[in-house]
Amino acid sequence: NRVSHEGHYDLDPATGAPRNKHGRTGMQGRGLLGRYGPNHAADPIVSRWKRAGKAYVTDTDGRRVLEFVAIKRKDTGEWAIPGGMVDAGDTVSLTLKKEFGEEALNTLELSPRERAEVLASISVLFSGGWEVYKGYVDDPRNTDNAWMETVAMNFHDETGELTERIKLHAGDDAGAVSWTPVRPGLRLYASHSDFIARVLAYRLSRVHAPAPLPALAATSSGSHGARDAQLFALCTAAGIAMSQDVFRLLVDILREGVHPTDLHAVLRTLAQPKA
């Protein structure tokens, strides 16, 4: 499928190769990617609220702590969301479930009967889902002529009853797998930290009543300059580089109606720890 999630892209008039619409990377050809143009992946984010017995674990501000299934990639040694490429003929929904099974449950090493039982056990969890992101991702493998695009979906177990029966076991491209709490300065592969920040904002907004952010609203003239300046100030205070991608992420989060105190939790998640 050579269709981009982001619509039209240009071809180089000299070579006919697709051109990365997000700018030049300094590397031509398809590099380590399998195809020229968009290379489609699917990233399942399985989450739940962290508990101690039957009680929710909360942070110092009294908010619930979210945790998600993370894998340690064998190729880079970085922690990441499970996921993989959408093979020809496969759907995104099938890939999401298959990749989670292969990397987080080691289904490739199971017998056909055992594999069927494991996949059946997560079928209810994967029957719904919230689309976190769909489009281009900032991946180290991107070149001027080939790039990664993904569909990231969040499958959240609100009660924890579905996921407590799942036995995590690293497999395929994963060297390790674990339930990982979302915490300040969380470092993950590529754009995965941004995806987790979106999930955190979305799930907290379902627990805490949404509230408007008047200090970040547009001015009466319709200009967003005041909002932009205050977002920049918030990011600077949290130690976050205010790139275009981070700004777009925060604006998207604000549209979800996230509570002001929850926005600060998201900012702390995006902030990188000082060396």
C-alpha positions in Angstrom: 0.0 0.0 0.0 1.8 3.1 -1.2 -0.9 5.5 0.0 0.2 7.8 2.8 -1.9 8.4 5.9 -1.2 12.1 5.3 -2.4 12.3 1.8 -0.5 13.4 -1.3 3.3 13.3 -1.5 5.6 14.5 -4.4 7.9 12.4 -6.5 11.4 13.6 -7.3 11.3 14.8 -11.0 14.8 13.4 -11.7 14.6 9.9 -10.1 10.8 9.3 -9.7 11.4 8.4 -6.0 8.9 9.6 -3.4 10.0 12.7 -1.5 9.6 13.0 2.3 7.1 15.8 2.8 8.5 16.5 6.3 11.8 17.7 5.0 15.3 16.4 4.1 17.1 13.9 6.4 20.5 14.0 4.7 20.1 10.4 3.6 18.7 9.3 0.2 17.3 6.0 -1.0 15.2 3.8 1.2 18.0 3.0 3.8 17.0 0.3 6.3 13.3 0.5 5.4 11.6 -2.1 3.2 9.9 0.3 0.7 10.2 3.7 -0.9 7.6 6.2 0.3 5.5 5.4 3.3 6.2 2.2 5.4 3.2 1.4 7.4 3.3 0.1 11.0 0.8 -0.5 13.8 1.5 0.1 17.5 -0.8 -1.3 20.2 -0.6 0.5 23.5 -2.1 -1.7 26.2 -2.7 0.2 29.4 -4.3 0.0 32.8 -4.3 1.9 36.1 -1.5 0.7 38.5 -2.8 -0.9 41.6 -1.6 -2.1 45.0 -4.0 -4.9 45.8 -7.4 -3.4 45.0 -6.4 0.2 45.7 -5.2 2.6 42.9 -1.6 3.8 43.1 -1.5 7.6 43.0 1.3 10.1 42.5 2.2 12.9 44.8 -0.7 15.0 43.4 -3.3 12.3 44.0 -3.7 11.3 40.4 -3.9 7.7 39.4 -0.7 6.2 37.9 -1.1 4.8 34.4 1.0 1.8 33.3 1.4 0.2 29.9 3.1 -2.8 28.3 6.6 -1.9 27.0 9.2 -4.0 25.3 13.0 -3.6 25.1 14.0 -3.6 21.5 16.8 -6.0 20.6 18.2 -3.8 17.8 18.6 -0.6 19.8 18.2 -1.6 23.4 15.6 1.1 23.9 12.2 0.6 25.5 9.3 1.0 23.2 5.7 0.2 22.5 5.2 -3.3 20.9 4.4 -3.0 17.2 5.5 -3.9 13.7 5.0 -3.5 10.0 1.6 -4.1 8.4 2.3 -6.9 5.9 0.8 -7.0 2.5 -2.8 -8.2 2.7 -3.0 -7.7 6.5 -5.3 -5.1 8.1 -4.1 -2.7 10.8 -6.4 -4.3 13.3 -5.0 -7.7 12.6 -1.4 -6.4 12.9 -2.1 -4.7 16.2 -3.2 -7.9 17.8 -0.6 -10.1 16.1 2.4 -7.9 17.0 1.3 -7.6 20.6 1.1 -11.4 20.7 4.5 -12.0 19.1 6.5 -9.4 21.1 4.7 -9.3 24.4 3.3 -12.8 24.7 5.9 -14.8 22.6 3.2 -16.5 20.5 5.7 -17.4 17.8 7.1 -20.1 20.2 3.8 -21.6 21.1 2.0 -24.5 19.5 -0.9 -23.7 17.2 -3.4 -24.7 19.9 -1.6 -22.6 22.6 -1.3 -19.6 20.2 -5.0 -19.7 19.5 -5.8 -19.9 23.2 -3.6 -16.8 24.0 -5.0 -14.7 21.2 -8.5 -15.7 22.2 -7.7 -14.5 25.8 -6.9 -11.0 24.5 -9.7 -10.8 21.9 -12.0 -8.9 24.3 -9.3 -6.4 25.2 -8.6 -5.8 21.5 -12.2 -5.6 20.4 -12.3 -1.8 21.0 -9.7 0.8 21.2 -9.0 4.5 20.9 -6.9 5.9 18.0 -4.0 7.7 19.6 -2.3 8.8 16.4 -2.2 8.1 12.6 0.5 9.5 10.4 4.2 10.2 10.0 6.5 9.3 12.8 10.0 10.7 13.7 11.9 7.4 13.2 15.7 7.2 13.0 15.3 5.0 9.8 13.6 7.8 7.8 15.3 9.0 4.7 14.6 11.6 2.0 12.7 8.9 0.0 11.3 6.5 2.6 9.7 7.1 5.9 7.7 5.5 8.7 4.0 6.0 9.3 1.9 4.3 12.0 -1.5 3.8 13.5 -1.2 3.8 17.3 -4.2 2.4 19.2 -4.8 2.4 22.9 -6.5 -0.7 24.4 -7.2 0.3 28.0 -8.3 -2.1 30.7 -10.2 0.2 33.1 -10.8 -2.4 35.8 -7.5 -4.4 35.4 -9.5 -7.7 35.2 -8.7 -8.5 31.6 -4.9 -7.9 31.8 -4.3 -9.6 35.2 -4.7 -12.9 33.3 -2.1 -12.0 30.6 1.3 -13.6 31.2 3.9 -11.3 29.6 6.7 -13.2 27.8 9.2 -11.4 25.5 9.4 -12.8 22.0 10.4 -12.0 18.4 12.1 -8.6 18.3 11.7 -8.0 22.0 14.5 -8.7 24.5 12.3 -8.0 27.5 8.8 -7.0 28.3 7.1 -5.4 31.4 4.3 -3.3 32.7 5.9 0.2 32.8 4.4 3.1 34.9 4.2 6.4 33.1 6.6 8.7 35.0 8.3 12.1 34.5 11.1 12.0 31.9 10.0 8.7 30.4 12.4 7.9 27.5 11.1 5.6 24.7 12.0 4.8 21.1 11.3 7.3 18.3 7.9 9.1 18.8 6.6 6.6 21.4 6.9 9.0 24.4 4.6 11.4 22.5 2.0 8.6 22.1 2.1 7.7 25.8 1.7 11.4 26.7 -1.5 11.5 24.5 -2.8 8.3 26.2 -2.0 9.7 29.7 -3.9 13.0 28.9 -6.9 11.1 27.4 -7.2 8.6 30.3 -6.8 11.2 33.0 -9.4 13.4 31.3 -11.9 10.5 31.8 -11.1 10.3 35.5 -10.9 14.0 36.3 -13.7 16.3 35.1 -12.5 18.3 32.0 -12.0 22.0 32.6 -11.3 24.9 30.2 -7.9 26.5 30.0 -8.7 30.2 29.8 -5.1 31.2 30.2 -4.3 29.3 27.0 -7.2 30.4 24.9 -6.9 32.5 21.8 -7.1 36.3 22.2 -10.3 38.2 21.3 -8.8 39.1 18.0 -8.5 35.5 17.0 -4.7 35.4 17.3 -3.2 32.4 19.1 -0.1 34.4 20.1 -1.0 34.5 23.8 -1.7 30.8 23.9 1.5 30.0 22.0 3.6 32.1 24.3 2.2 30.5 27.4 2.7 27.0 26.0 6.3 27.9 25.3 6.6 29.2 28.9 5.1 25.9 30.3 7.5 23.8 28.2 10.5 25.9 29.2 9.7 25.5 32.9 9.3 21.7 32.4 12.6 21.5 30.5 11.0 20.5 27.2 12.3 21.7 23.8 9.4 23.5 22.2 9.7 21.8 18.7 6.9 22.0 16.2 6.0 18.3 16.9 5.7 19.0 20.7 3.6 22.1 20.1 1.2 20.2 17.8 1.0 17.4 20.4 0.1 19.9 23.2 -2.5 21.6 21.1 -4.1 18.3 20.3 -4.2 17.4 24.0 -5.8 20.7 24.8 -8.6 20.0 22.4 -9.4 16.9 24.4 -10.4 19.2 27.3 -7.7 17.9 29.6 -7.8 19.3 33.2 -5.1 22.0 33.9 -3.4 19.9 36.6 -3.3 16.9 34.3 -1.6 19.0 31.6 1.3 19.5 34.0 1.5 15.8 34.5 1.8 15.3 30.8 4.5 18.0 30.6 6.5 16.2 33.3 6.2 13.0 31.3 7.6 14.6 28.2 10.4 16.3 30.0 13.8 14.6 29.7 15.8 14.0 32.9 18.8 16.3 33.2 22.2 14.6 32.6 
